[in-house]
């Protein structure tokens, strides 16, 4: 008796959710969106995607080459400029430049996409400087950009889209990358609540593994080798050469350790970057954007479920397949 009623209620809720999320804003052509990290990957694809939608894209690139290549593939509406988000003076100057462009309309969207990902490795092998580098780019740079452009976003009653990560919800690797993404989550949560008073909406993107420069196996191997070679003799003795070899597989063959597919990081990463950029576009153009988006099957079915488990259980699952040091207590 209750089962058919339950099915009907669930179906109605699903239809309501689908209808709500499918409502898109009108008059997008007069809205300015600034995207950081447009040389490649998600930022590059999103810039092209929004440009095709007729929006006015301000694309921040780290290199002249990246800016030139993007201009060749987009319309005259899109404007590129060079921005290192760790350079506070440059960020401040850019905010003034953008203010002159958008004028009274304000800045509708800010997508904090720029980031650095080749920072995986055991914590004890690293120094403060290793953590500082990734935190400075992935978190402090994001904060600096957001605070400088916030007055323009408030004026437009616009959107902020911060790119975090599925491993910003559960730390599966050592180094500064996960802590930086945890910080992005916390900053986004706090500023979202503050901006409710100004009708500014803040969304967080938590992608799984996708084929971008971050999934470059050679870059991860190079960083891991640097950490191992620079480690003190006592640390090398405690962990052992075999641990270093196992780390190569653990950090570069994550799919294998989840019994999904025996393949390297590049091959097990999804090539469908549009799954991420579609979420970004929805956050910018939907009447009712989501607070969090989790593109990628690994994000939805591995990392998020792990993050909700009791700590003792998630620790057990993750530690079972982790490399074992030579001097561990058995």
C-alpha positions as CSV (number, residue, x, y, z in Angstrom):
1,X,0.0,0.0,0.0
2,X,2.7,2.5,1.0
3,X,5.2,1.4,-1.7
4,X,3.3,2.9,-4.7
5,X,2.8,6.1,-2.8
6,X,6.5,6.2,-1.9
7,X,7.4,5.7,-5.6
8,X,5.1,8.5,-6.7
9,X,6.6,10.9,-4.1
10,X,10.1,10.1,-5.1
11,X,9.2,10.6,-8.8
12,X,7.6,14.0,-8.0
13,X,10.7,15.0,-6.0
14,X,13.0,14.0,-8.9
15,X,10.9,15.9,-11.4
16,X,10.9,19.0,-9.2
17,X,14.6,18.8,-8.8
18,X,15.1,18.4,-12.5
19,X,12.8,21.3,-13.3
20,X,14.5,23.5,-10.7
21,X,18.1,22.8,-11.9
22,X,17.1,23.2,-15.6
23,X,16.1,26.8,-15.2
24,X,18.7,29.1,-16.9
25,X,19.1,32.8,-16.6
26,X,18.2,35.0,-19.6
27,X,20.3,37.8,-21.2
28,X,23.6,36.1,-20.6
29,X,25.3,38.1,-23.4
30,X,25.8,41.2,-21.2
31,X,27.4,39.3,-18.3
32,X,31.2,39.4,-17.7
33,X,32.9,36.3,-16.3
34,X,36.6,36.2,-15.2
35,X,38.3,32.8,-15.3
36,X,41.8,32.1,-13.9
37,X,44.1,29.4,-15.2
38,X,43.0,29.5,-18.9
39,X,46.2,28.2,-20.5
40,X,44.9,24.6,-20.5
41,X,42.6,22.2,-18.9
42,X,39.3,23.2,-17.3
43,X,39.9,26.9,-17.6
44,X,40.7,26.8,-21.2
45,X,37.7,24.7,-22.1
46,X,35.3,26.8,-20.0
47,X,36.5,30.0,-21.6
48,X,35.7,28.6,-25.0
49,X,32.4,27.1,-23.8
50,X,31.2,30.4,-22.3
51,X,32.4,32.3,-25.3
52,X,30.2,30.2,-27.5
53,X,27.3,31.0,-25.2
54,X,27.8,34.6,-26.0
55,X,29.1,35.6,-22.6
56,X,31.9,38.2,-22.1
57,X,34.8,36.2,-21.0
58,X,37.9,37.7,-19.3
59,X,40.5,34.8,-19.5
60,X,43.5,35.0,-17.2
61,X,46.5,33.0,-18.5
62,X,49.9,32.4,-16.9
63,X,51.8,32.6,-20.2
64,X,51.7,34.6,-23.3
65,X,51.6,31.4,-25.4
66,X,48.5,30.2,-23.5
67,X,46.8,33.6,-24.1
68,X,47.7,33.6,-27.8
69,X,46.5,30.1,-28.4
70,X,43.2,30.8,-26.7
71,X,42.6,33.9,-28.7
72,X,43.0,32.0,-31.9
73,X,40.1,29.6,-31.0
74,X,37.6,32.2,-29.6
75,X,35.6,35.2,-30.7
76,X,36.6,38.9,-30.4
77,X,34.4,39.1,-27.3
78,X,36.9,37.1,-25.3
79,X,39.7,39.1,-23.7
80,X,42.9,37.5,-22.5
81,X,45.5,38.8,-20.0
82,X,48.5,37.6,-18.1
83,X,48.0,36.9,-14.4
84,X,50.1,35.1,-11.8
85,X,47.6,34.7,-8.9
86,X,50.5,34.6,-6.4
87,X,51.5,38.2,-7.4
88,X,49.4,40.4,-5.2
89,X,50.3,43.6,-7.0
90,X,49.4,42.1,-10.3
91,X,46.1,40.8,-8.9
92,X,45.3,44.3,-7.5
93,X,46.2,46.0,-10.8
94,X,44.0,43.5,-12.7
95,X,41.0,44.2,-10.5
96,X,41.3,47.9,-11.4
97,X,41.6,47.0,-15.1
98,X,38.5,44.8,-14.9
99,X,36.6,47.5,-13.1
100,X,37.1,49.9,-16.0
101,X,35.9,47.2,-18.4
102,X,32.7,46.1,-16.6
103,X,31.9,49.6,-15.3
104,X,28.5,49.8,-13.5
105,X,27.4,46.3,-14.6
106,X,29.9,44.7,-12.2
107,X,31.5,41.3,-12.6
108,X,28.9,38.6,-12.9
109,X,31.1,35.6,-12.4
110,X,34.5,34.7,-11.0
111,X,35.9,31.2,-11.6
112,X,38.9,30.4,-9.4
113,X,40.4,27.6,-11.5
114,X,44.1,28.2,-11.5
115,X,46.1,25.7,-9.4
116,X,49.1,23.5,-9.0
117,X,48.9,19.7,-8.5
118,X,52.3,18.1,-8.6
119,X,52.8,18.1,-4.9
120,X,52.0,14.5,-3.8
121,X,54.3,12.6,-1.5
122,X,54.8,11.4,2.1
123,X,54.5,14.3,4.5
124,X,57.8,13.4,6.4
125,X,59.8,13.7,3.1
126,X,58.7,17.3,2.6
127,X,59.7,20.7,4.0
128,X,57.7,23.7,5.0
129,X,58.6,25.2,1.6
130,X,56.9,22.3,-0.3
131,X,53.7,22.9,1.6
132,X,54.0,26.7,1.2
133,X,54.3,26.5,-2.6
134,X,51.1,24.7,-3.2
135,X,49.2,26.5,-0.5
136,X,50.3,29.9,-1.9
137,X,48.9,28.9,-5.4
138,X,45.9,26.8,-4.6
139,X,44.6,28.7,-1.5
140,X,46.1,32.0,-0.8
141,X,46.1,33.0,-4.4
142,X,42.5,32.1,-4.7
143,X,41.7,34.1,-1.6
144,X,43.6,37.1,-2.9
145,X,41.8,37.1,-6.2
146,X,38.4,36.6,-4.6
147,X,38.8,39.5,-2.1
148,X,40.1,41.9,-4.8
149,X,37.2,41.2,-7.1
150,X,34.5,40.9,-4.5
151,X,33.3,44.5,-4.7
152,X,32.6,44.0,-8.5
153,X,30.8,40.7,-7.8
154,X,28.6,42.3,-5.1
155,X,27.7,45.1,-7.5
156,X,26.5,42.5,-10.1
157,X,24.9,40.2,-7.4
158,X,26.9,37.6,-9.2
159,X,28.5,34.2,-8.7
160,X,31.8,32.8,-7.3
161,X,32.9,29.4,-8.5
162,X,35.8,27.9,-6.6
163,X,37.6,24.7,-7.9
164,X,38.3,22.4,-5.0
165,X,38.7,18.6,-5.4
166,X,37.2,15.4,-4.3
167,X,40.3,14.9,-2.2
168,X,39.5,18.2,-0.5
169,X,36.9,16.1,1.3
170,X,39.1,13.2,2.2
171,X,42.9,13.3,2.2
172,X,44.2,10.3,0.4
173,X,47.8,11.6,-0.3
174,X,50.4,13.4,1.7
175,X,51.8,16.9,0.8
176,X,50.1,20.3,0.5
177,X,47.5,19.6,-2.1
178,X,44.8,18.1,0.1
179,X,45.3,20.7,2.9
180,X,45.0,23.5,0.3
181,X,41.8,22.1,-1.1
182,X,40.4,21.6,2.5
183,X,41.2,25.3,2.9
184,X,39.3,26.1,-0.3
185,X,36.3,24.3,1.1
186,X,36.3,26.2,4.4
187,X,36.9,29.6,2.8
188,X,34.1,28.9,0.3
189,X,31.7,27.9,3.0
190,X,32.3,30.9,5.1
191,X,32.2,33.4,2.3
192,X,29.1,31.8,0.9
193,X,27.2,32.5,4.1
194,X,28.6,36.1,4.3
195,X,27.5,36.8,0.7
196,X,23.9,35.6,1.2
197,X,23.2,39.1,2.5
198,X,24.3,40.5,-0.9
199,X,22.5,37.9,-3.1
200,X,25.9,36.6,-4.3
201,X,26.0,32.8,-4.8
202,X,29.1,30.7,-4.1
203,X,29.6,27.2,-5.6
204,X,32.3,24.6,-5.1
205,X,33.5,22.2,-7.8
206,X,35.0,19.0,-6.5
207,X,36.2,17.0,-9.5
208,X,37.6,13.5,-9.4
209,X,40.5,12.5,-11.7
210,X,40.5,14.1,-15.2
211,X,43.1,14.2,-17.9
212,X,44.7,17.6,-17.4
213,X,48.3,18.6,-16.7
214,X,47.8,17.5,-13.1
215,X,47.5,13.9,-14.3
216,X,50.9,14.0,-16.0
217,X,52.6,10.9,-14.6
218,X,56.1,12.1,-15.5
219,X,55.6,15.3,-13.4
220,X,54.4,13.3,-10.4
221,X,57.4,10.9,-10.7
222,X,59.8,13.8,-11.0
223,X,58.5,15.4,-7.8
224,X,58.5,12.1,-5.9
225,X,62.1,11.4,-7.0
226,X,63.1,14.9,-5.8
227,X,61.6,14.3,-2.4
228,X,63.2,10.9,-2.0
229,X,66.7,12.0,-3.1
230,X,66.6,15.1,-0.8
231,X,65.4,13.1,2.2
232,X,67.8,12.7,5.1
233,X,69.6,9.4,5.5
234,X,67.6,8.6,8.7
235,X,64.3,8.9,6.8
236,X,65.6,6.8,3.9
237,X,66.6,4.1,6.3
238,X,63.3,4.2,8.2
239,X,61.2,4.0,5.0
240,X,63.4,1.9,2.7
241,X,64.0,1.8,-1.0
242,X,61.1,-0.6,-1.4
243,X,58.7,2.0,0.1
244,X,59.9,4.5,-2.5
245,X,59.2,2.1,-5.3
246,X,55.7,1.3,-3.8
247,X,55.0,5.0,-3.6
248,X,55.4,5.3,-7.4
249,X,52.6,2.9,-7.8
250,X,50.5,4.2,-4.9
251,X,50.5,7.8,-6.2
252,X,50.5,7.0,-9.9
253,X,48.4,3.9,-10.0
254,X,45.5,4.9,-7.7
255,X,43.0,3.1,-9.8
256,X,44.7,-0.2,-9.3
257,X,44.5,0.2,-5.5
258,X,40.8,0.7,-5.6
259,X,40.5,-2.5,-7.7
260,X,38.9,-0.5,-10.5
261,X,41.4,-0.9,-13.3
262,X,45.1,-1.7,-13.4
263,X,46.3,1.5,-15.1
264,X,48.4,4.6,-14.5
265,X,47.0,7.9,-13.3
266,X,46.8,9.4,-16.8
267,X,44.9,6.4,-18.2
268,X,42.5,6.1,-15.3
269,X,41.6,9.8,-15.5
270,X,38.5,10.7,-17.4
271,X,39.0,12.6,-20.7
272,X,35.6,14.1,-20.5
273,X,36.6,17.5,-19.2
274,X,33.2,18.9,-20.2
275,X,31.8,17.1,-17.2
276,X,33.6,19.6,-15.0
277,X,33.1,22.7,-17.2
278,X,29.4,21.8,-17.6
279,X,29.1,22.1,-13.8
280,X,31.0,25.4,-13.8
281,X,28.6,26.7,-16.5
282,X,25.6,25.6,-14.5
283,X,26.9,27.4,-11.4
284,X,27.3,30.6,-13.5
285,X,24.1,30.5,-15.5
286,X,21.4,28.5,-13.5
287,X,18.7,30.3,-11.7
288,X,19.3,28.0,-8.8
289,X,23.0,26.9,-8.8
290,X,24.1,24.1,-6.5
291,X,26.4,24.7,-3.5
292,X,28.6,21.7,-4.5
293,X,29.2,19.8,-7.7
294,X,31.0,16.5,-7.8
295,X,31.9,15.7,-11.4
296,X,33.5,12.3,-12.1
297,X,32.3,8.8,-11.2
298,X,35.3,8.4,-8.8
299,X,34.2,11.5,-6.9
300,X,30.6,10.4,-6.6
301,X,31.2,6.7,-5.9
302,X,34.6,6.5,-4.1
303,X,35.8,9.7,-2.5
304,X,32.5,11.2,-1.3
305,X,31.3,7.9,0.2
306,X,34.7,7.4,1.9
307,X,34.4,10.9,3.4
308,X,31.1,10.1,5.0
309,X,32.3,6.9,6.6
310,X,33.4,6.7,10.3
311,X,37.1,7.7,10.4
312,X,38.2,4.3,11.7
313,X,36.6,2.6,8.6
314,X,38.0,5.1,6.0
315,X,41.4,4.9,7.7
316,X,41.3,1.1,7.5
317,X,40.3,1.1,3.8
318,X,42.9,3.6,2.7
319,X,45.7,2.2,4.8
320,X,45.3,-1.4,3.6
321,X,46.7,-0.6,0.1
322,X,49.1,2.1,1.2
323,X,52.9,1.5,1.0
324,X,54.5,0.0,4.1
325,X,57.8,1.5,5.5
326,X,60.7,-0.8,6.3
327,X,60.8,0.0,10.0
328,X,57.0,-0.1,10.6
329,X,55.7,-1.7,13.8
330,X,54.0,-5.0,12.7
